[in-house]
């Protein structure tokens, strides 16, 4: 084992060595957590407190809250991806391009203003939660999808045209069918932001539960063990979704090498 | 080599010019290629364009394939949809899809396997599904692609990609195929594959025409029946006017240099002349 090579820029190392390096950092982090929180003064809650927080949360129905958050996320994501794809697929048509561009620019609008108007339209708080997320996510999805479509090389469009495709067929074959795998990738990249937004959005309706409600309550009572436990849970669920989406893309689209 | 030049045109370009954002790229492009016949042989044609980089070859090709609208002038081809009996089809202006186009990267649909891509290329042909399948399978065998028929472009080697891209255009039933630098970045084996593809295309229909550009002058002289040098014209003050146009035509048929299996000294003389024309423009 040549450890020196681990410190050489652009060095290719074996998978076993890569796992060893990751393992080393993980052990270092956990050790730092144990040692750093063992003294009288603590900047961070010790592992025992976090574990206790986790047990309390589990007993209070953590799993139900996780599913509540996932269900909210799924509903909002489904609506926003349909909405975003509809507009993004219109972007190659000159007559609609300004509308799609304007929607993309609206991501700079503060959410507070939007929630005020949404509150006047929707009937209940759960719908409000969904639509706040839909509005927020869609603007980012549209921006990312437009960027994906803009990056389609001219050669791909010309190739379809040279095979007697009408302009609508070019849109269908090259942009819609030819970039389906990118939709999952865009979803994957933007879902990280959405997942973080959950905390804010779920605080709109406490009765509906969810990870956001749990973390808000824990924060109110300064229960740091629970807060860190929840943060770890949110991180792990987020990473799980990320892995699932990446796995789905690679499984459903064999040609996808992003 | 005996041949007969008919009075019918296979490709006519009249006063073609293209501007991008007010900047002229090519201008005054005029040429007319006639149909030729050879005794006891089906003979399509290959037309080569050579010239230094940036002289407008790709722009000209986009116009010839109907992908780009010229600022002035027109490109005329025989209208195969109005082809009836023995009569030569009337000429029409080129439109999108009338001419197959193979770019130097051999672009394919990234979401279609080789078989699906060929099936798509044949979608407008009035054949039964089984007939299309049989035709695709015959071509896959002839072009050495049978074993990769269910693979996607990202799973193909460079040579397989290139053959698929050409075959797609062959099967889409266009008589005209434009290839933008088909030999660029290919190894000796793949160059031979493309040369064989030229032969297969030319010998399968009387009106099949391959139009290509290359920086390999020997290959251009070896494969083409007509060779055009595209470059900058020399002004009266001796300077070059930076707008691409046709500088010179070499009719390799009438020079007795077309359809040879091996290059002769006369071919090499022409190669030198072509190189000189390119350097001067």
Interface residues (C-beta under 8 A of the other chain):
Chain A: X153 X155 X156 X158 X159 X160 X161 X162 X163 X164 X165 X173 X174 X177 X178 X180 X181 X253 X254 X255 X257
Chain B: X62 X65 X67 X96 X97 X99 X100 X101 X103 X105 X107 X108 X109 X110 X111 X120 X121 X124 X152 X153 X154 X155 X168 X169 X172 X174
